[in-house]
Amino acid sequence: MATAEYRRSSSLWIWAGIIALITAAFFGIRSLTREQVEVRVAPVTHQNLLSTVSTNGKVEPVEEFQAHAPYPGVIDRIYVEVGQHVKPGTPLLRMADADVRARLATASTNLVTAQHDHQQMVQGGALEERNRFQADIDAAKTEQESAARNLTLVQQLQQRGSASASEVAAARQRADNADMVLKNAQLRATGRYAPADLSTSKARVEDAAAALAAAKSNLADANISSPIVGTVYSIPVSEYDYVPGGDDLMDVADLNRIQVRAYFDEPEIGKLLAGQAVKIVWDAKPNREWHGHILRAPTTVIPYGTRSVGECLITVDDAKEDLLPNTNVTVTVTTSERFNVLSIPREALHIEGANNFVYRVINNKLVRTPVKIDSVNLTRVQVLSGLTEKDTVALSATSNHDLANGLEVKPVE
C-alpha cells in the first residue's frame, strides 16, 4: 500500500518537472528568437545651433540718379557707356534742342507782347487813344468853363432886368450839359477796362512768364550731367532714338552702397530684428555669396500678391560693384545663434500636447524620456534638460514599426 502511494507521488513529481522544463524551454526559445526592431539612432552631442529664415529679395542702390527725358525729343549724344565711373558734373547725354530753342523764342515774344498789352490796359489804352481821350477832356473843360461864365452873366443881366427867365434856364441847361460831357469824357479815359479785364490780362502775363521759364528749364535740361559719384549701370536708349518726355534714359549708382528689399511671410516677421546677420546669394554667380545685416525690420504687414508679408531692408556690407541693381537674390537671415549647446536631431523629438519627449536607447530597449527644449532649426533641437551627451536617441524604425516605450530594438547608425 505504501509502495503504491510512493509510486503515485513520484509520478506527480516527474510530470511537474517535465512541465517545468517544457515551459522554461518555451520561454528560452522565445527569448532567443524574439524579433528586434531595427531603428536609426543618433548620439546626443554639443553643436553650434543656427536658426535661419530665407526668402527672395531685389537689389537696389542706396543712392542713385535716374536721368529722365526732360521733354519729348531725340537723343543727340551719349557721352558715357555702361560700367563707366562718373563724378559729379560728368556729362552723360544731350537731347536735341532745336525745337526747345524755337519754343524759347516764341515764349519770350509772347511774354513781351502780354506785358505790353497789360501795361496799356493799366494806363487806359494806347498812347493815341489816351491823347484822344485827353483832347476830349480838354474840349469838355473849355465848354464847361464857357457855359459857367455864360450862366453867371445871364443871371446878372436878369437881376438888372435885361434877361428873361427863359434865357437863364437855357444858360443853366447849357452848363449842365457841359458838366455831363466832361464827366463822361473823364469816365471813358479812366474806366475803359473793367477789373475782370485787367485780371485776365495779368493772368496772360503770368502764363507767358511760366511758359518762358519752362522753355529755359528745358533748354538747360537738354544737357544732362551726373550729380553723384557712381557707376553707369543701365542705358536703355541709343543715340538718335526718339523718346517721350519722362522716359528713363540712364541709371547711375554707387554700386559699393547697395541694399536688398526683401519680403518675409507673416509667420516669420516676429523673428526678425535690426542688426541680424544676412547671407545673400545670386543664381548668376553660384560660387559667390555676400553678407549684410538687417537695416530695417518689418513694422507692418502688407499684401504682396496673394501673400501677407513684412517688408525688410537689408544692407549689403561687402558689395564691390559685383551685385547689380534690380537683380533677384535669395537672402538667409540668421535669427538665432547658439554655440556649443546640447542638441539632438529634430527627427528624434516627439510632441504630445504640451509635452516633449524622446526615446532613449538603453540596453537595446526604448525608454520614453521627457525633455525640455529651447532653440529649434530645420534639422536640430536644443535640449535644456532630460538628456546628457552620453545618451543615444532613436530617430525612426527602418520598417513601418511604430516606436514605443519598452520596445526591444537593434540600433542602426
C-alpha positions in Angstrom: 0.0 0.0 0.0 2.8 2.4 0.9 4.6 1.4 -2.2 1.6 2.3 -4.4 1.4 5.7 -2.8 5.1 6.3 -3.2 4.9 5.4 -6.9 1.9 7.8 -7.4 3.7 10.7 -5.7 6.9 10.0 -7.8 4.8 10.2 -11.0 3.4 13.5 -10.0 6.8 15.0 -9.4 8.1 13.6 -12.7 5.2 15.2 -14.6 5.7 18.5 -12.8 9.3 18.5 -13.7 8.6 17.8 -17.3 6.0 20.6 -17.5 8.5 23.0 -15.9 11.2 22.0 -18.4 8.9 22.5 -21.3 7.8 25.9 -20.0 11.4 27.0 -19.4 12.4 25.8 -22.9 9.4 27.7 -24.5 10.3 31.0 -22.9 14.0 30.5 -23.5 13.5 29.7 -27.2 11.0 32.7 -27.4 13.6 35.0 -25.8 16.3 33.8 -28.2 14.1 34.1 -31.3 12.2 37.3 -30.4 12.4 39.8 -33.3 14.2 43.1 -32.6 13.1 46.2 -34.5 15.8 48.0 -36.3 15.9 51.7 -35.5 18.0 54.5 -36.7 19.7 56.2 -33.8 21.9 59.3 -33.1 24.0 60.4 -30.3 23.2 63.5 -28.1 26.0 66.0 -28.9 27.1 69.5 -28.3 26.9 71.6 -31.5 26.6 75.1 -32.7 22.9 75.7 -33.4 21.8 78.2 -36.1 18.2 79.1 -36.8 17.6 80.8 -40.2 14.8 82.0 -42.4 15.0 82.6 -46.1 13.1 84.5 -48.8 13.6 86.3 -52.1 14.6 89.9 -52.5 15.6 92.5 -55.0 18.8 94.5 -55.1 18.5 98.3 -55.2 21.0 101.2 -54.8 21.2 103.2 -51.6 21.9 106.3 -53.7 21.2 106.5 -57.4 20.5 109.0 -60.2 18.0 108.3 -62.9 18.2 110.6 -65.9 14.7 111.1 -67.4 13.8 112.8 -70.7 13.0 116.5 -69.9 10.8 116.7 -72.9 9.7 114.6 -75.9 12.6 114.6 -78.4 15.6 112.9 -79.9 18.8 111.7 -78.2 21.5 113.8 -79.7 24.6 112.4 -78.0 25.5 109.8 -75.3 28.9 110.6 -73.7 29.3 107.5 -71.4 28.9 103.7 -71.6 27.7 101.0 -69.2 30.2 100.3 -66.4 31.9 103.7 -66.7 32.7 105.5 -63.4 31.5 109.1 -63.2 31.9 112.1 -60.9 29.5 115.0 -60.1 29.3 117.1 -63.2 30.4 114.4 -65.7 28.3 114.9 -68.9 26.1 111.9 -69.5 24.0 112.7 -72.6 22.4 115.6 -74.6 19.0 115.9 -76.1 18.4 117.7 -79.4 17.4 121.2 -78.6 16.4 122.9 -81.8 12.7 122.6 -81.0 13.3 123.8 -77.5 15.1 126.9 -78.7 12.3 127.7 -81.1 9.8 127.3 -78.2 12.0 129.6 -76.1 12.0 132.3 -78.7 8.2 132.1 -79.1 7.7 132.1 -75.3 9.9 135.2 -75.0 8.0 137.1 -77.7 4.7 136.1 -76.1 5.8 137.4 -72.7 6.8 140.8 -74.2 3.5 141.1 -76.0 1.5 140.2 -72.9 3.4 142.6 -70.7 2.9 145.4 -73.3 -0.8 144.8 -73.7 -1.3 144.6 -69.9 0.6 147.8 -69.3 -1.5 149.6 -71.9 -4.7 148.4 -70.2 -3.4 149.6 -66.8 -2.7 153.0 -68.3 -6.0 153.2 -70.1 -5.1 152.2 -73.6 -2.5 153.0 -76.3 -0.9 156.5 -76.5 -3.0 157.6 -79.4 -6.1 156.6 -77.6 -5.0 158.4 -74.4 -4.2 161.5 -76.4 -7.7 161.4 -78.0 -9.3 161.0 -74.6 -7.3 163.9 -73.2 -8.3 166.1 -76.1 -12.0 165.2 -75.4 -11.5 166.1 -71.8 -9.8 169.4 -72.6 -12.6 170.4 -75.0 -15.2 169.4 -72.4 -13.5 171.5 -69.8 -13.3 174.5 -72.1 -17.0 174.2 -72.9 -17.8 173.7 -69.2 -15.9 176.9 -68.3 -17.6 178.9 -71.1 -21.1 177.6 -70.1 -20.4 178.6 -66.4 -19.3 182.1 -67.4 -22.4 182.5 -69.6 -24.7 181.3 -66.8 -23.2 183.9 -64.4 -23.5 186.7 -67.0 -27.2 185.9 -67.8 -28.0 185.7 -64.1 -26.5 189.2 -63.6 -28.5 190.5 -66.5 -31.7 189.0 -65.1 -31.1 190.9 -61.9 -30.9 194.2 -63.8 -33.9 193.2 -65.8 -32.0 192.7 -69.1 -32.5 188.9 -69.4 -35.6 186.8 -69.1 -36.2 183.7 -67.1 -36.1 181.5 -70.2 -32.7 182.8 -71.1 -31.4 181.9 -67.6 -32.9 178.5 -67.9 -31.2 178.0 -71.3 -27.9 179.1 -69.9 -28.3 176.7 -66.9 -29.1 173.8 -69.3 -26.0 174.5 -71.3 -23.9 174.5 -68.1 -25.5 171.2 -67.0 -24.8 169.6 -70.4 -21.2 170.8 -70.3 -20.7 169.2 -66.9 -22.2 165.9 -68.1 -20.0 165.9 -71.2 -16.9 166.4 -69.1 -17.8 163.7 -66.7 -18.4 161.2 -69.5 -15.1 162.1 -71.1 -13.2 161.5 -67.8 -15.0 158.2 -67.3 -14.0 157.0 -70.7 -10.4 157.9 -70.1 -10.1 156.2 -66.6 -12.7 153.4 -66.7 -12.2 151.9 -70.2 -11.3 148.5 -68.8 -13.2 146.6 -66.1 -11.4 144.9 -63.2 -12.1 141.5 -64.8 -10.4 142.6 -68.0 -7.3 143.6 -66.0 -7.3 140.3 -64.1 -7.5 138.4 -67.4 -4.6 140.4 -68.8 -2.5 139.9 -65.7 -3.1 136.1 -65.9 -1.9 136.1 -69.6 1.3 137.8 -68.4 1.8 135.1 -65.7 1.1 132.3 -68.1 3.6 133.7 -70.6 6.2 134.1 -67.9 5.6 130.4 -66.8 6.0 129.2 -70.4 9.2 131.1 -70.8 10.6 129.7 -67.5 9.7 126.2 -68.7 11.3 126.7 -72.0 14.5 127.9 -70.3 14.4 124.9 -68.0 14.0 122.5 -70.9 17.0 124.1 -72.7 19.1 123.8 -69.5 17.9 120.2 -69.1 18.9 119.3 -72.6 22.4 118.6 -71.3 22.3 116.0 -68.5 25.2 115.5 -66.1 25.7 113.2 -63.2 25.0 114.8 -59.8 26.7 111.9 -57.8 29.8 109.7 -57.8 28.9 106.3 -59.2 28.8 103.8 -62.0 26.7 103.9 -65.1 24.8 100.6 -64.9 22.0 101.0 -67.4 21.5 102.9 -70.7 18.2 101.7 -72.2 18.4 104.1 -75.2 20.7 104.8 -78.1 21.7 108.0 -80.0 19.0 109.3 -82.4 16.2 107.5 -80.6 13.0 109.5 -80.1 11.8 109.3 -76.5 8.7 110.6 -74.9 9.0 113.1 -72.0 9.8 111.4 -68.7 11.3 108.2 -70.1 14.2 106.7 -68.3 17.4 107.4 -70.3 20.3 106.4 -68.0 20.9 105.0 -64.4 23.9 105.8 -62.3 24.5 104.5 -58.8 27.3 103.9 -56.2 27.5 100.1 -56.6 29.5 99.8 -53.4 26.5 101.0 -51.4 23.5 98.8 -52.2 20.7 97.2 -50.2 18.2 94.4 -50.7 14.4 94.9 -50.3 13.0 91.5 -49.1 9.5 90.4 -48.2 9.1 87.8 -45.4 5.9 85.8 -44.8 3.8 86.9 -41.8 4.7 84.0 -39.5 8.4 84.8 -39.8 8.2 88.5 -39.1 8.4 88.2 -35.3 11.9 86.5 -35.6 13.5 89.5 -37.5 15.4 92.2 -35.7 17.6 95.1 -36.9 21.3 94.1 -37.0 20.8 90.3 -37.6 23.3 88.8 -40.0 22.2 88.0 -43.5 23.7 85.8 -46.3 22.9 86.8 -49.9 23.3 84.6 -53.0 22.6 85.3 -56.6 21.9 82.4 -59.1 24.0 84.2 -61.8 27.1 83.8 -59.5 26.6 80.5 -57.7 30.1 80.4 -56.3 29.9 83.9 -54.7 28.0 85.0 -51.6 27.5 88.4 -50.0 26.9 89.3 -46.4 24.9 92.0 -44.7 22.6 92.9 -41.9 19.0 93.9 -41.4 18.8 97.7 -41.6 15.1 98.0 -41.0 12.9 95.1 -39.7 9.3 94.9 -40.8 7.0 97.2 -38.9 3.7 96.2 -40.5 2.1 93.6 -42.6 1.2 94.4 -46.2 -0.5 92.5 -49.1 2.0 91.2 -51.7 0.2 89.3 -54.4 -1.6 86.5 -52.6 0.8 86.7 -49.6 0.7 88.7 -46.4 4.3 89.9 -45.9 6.6 92.3 -44.0 9.0 94.5 -45.9 12.6 94.3 -44.7 15.6 96.4 -45.8 19.0 94.7 -45.8 22.3 96.5 -46.1 25.0 94.6 -48.1 28.2 95.0 -46.2 30.7 93.6 -48.7 29.4 94.8 -52.1 32.3 95.5 -54.6 30.4 96.5 -57.7 29.6 92.9 -58.3 26.0 92.8 -57.3 23.8 94.6 -59.8 20.7 96.6 -59.1 17.3 95.1 -59.9 18.6 91.5 -59.7 16.6 88.9 -57.8 18.6 87.3 -54.9 18.0 84.8 -52.1 18.5 86.1 -48.6 19.0 84.0 -45.5 18.7 85.7 -42.1 20.3 84.1 -39.0 17.5 84.7 -36.4 19.2 82.7 -33.6 22.8 81.6 -33.0 23.7 79.2 -30.1 27.2 78.0 -29.6 28.2 74.5 -28.2 24.7 73.6 -26.9 23.4 70.1 -26.2 21.2 69.1 -29.2 19.5 66.2 -30.9 18.2 65.7 -34.5 14.8 67.2 -34.9 13.5 63.8 -36.0 14.1 62.4 -32.5 11.7 64.8 -30.9 8.1 63.7 -30.2 5.4 66.1 -29.1 2.3 65.0 -27.2 0.1 68.0 -26.3 2.3 70.4 -24.3 4.8 67.6 -23.5 8.1 66.9 -25.4 9.8 63.6 -25.1 12.4 61.3 -26.9 13.1 57.6 -26.8 16.5 56.8 -25.3 18.1 53.5 -26.3 19.2 51.7 -23.1 20.3 48.0 -23.4 18.6 47.7 -26.7 15.3 48.9 -25.3 13.4 52.2 -25.9 12.9 54.3 -22.8 10.5 57.3 -23.1 12.2 60.3 -21.6 10.7 63.8 -21.1 12.9 66.7 -22.3 12.9 70.5 -22.1 13.9 72.2 -25.3 14.7 75.7 -26.5 16.0 76.8 -29.9 14.9 74.8 -32.9 16.1 75.0 -36.5 15.3 72.9 -39.6 17.5 69.9 -38.5 18.3 70.1 -34.8 16.7 70.9 -31.4 18.5 72.4 -28.4 17.9 70.3 -25.2 17.9 72.1 -21.9 17.3 69.1 -19.6 16.4 65.4 -19.7 19.5 64.2 -21.7 23.2 64.0 -21.4 25.9 63.8 -24.0 26.3 60.1 -23.3 22.8 59.3 -24.3 21.6 57.8 -27.6 18.2 58.6 -29.0 16.0 56.8 -31.5 15.1 58.5 -34.7 12.8 56.1 -36.5 12.3 52.4 -37.4 13.8 51.2 -40.7 10.5 49.4 -41.2 6.9 50.6 -40.6 7.0 49.7 -37.0 6.0 52.4 -34.5 8.3 53.4 -31.7 7.0 52.7 -28.2 8.3 52.6 -24.6 9.9 49.3 -23.8 10.3 48.2 -27.4 13.3 46.0 -28.0 15.4 47.4 -30.8 18.5 46.9 -32.8 20.3 50.2 -33.2 21.4 51.2 -36.7 23.6 54.2 -37.3 
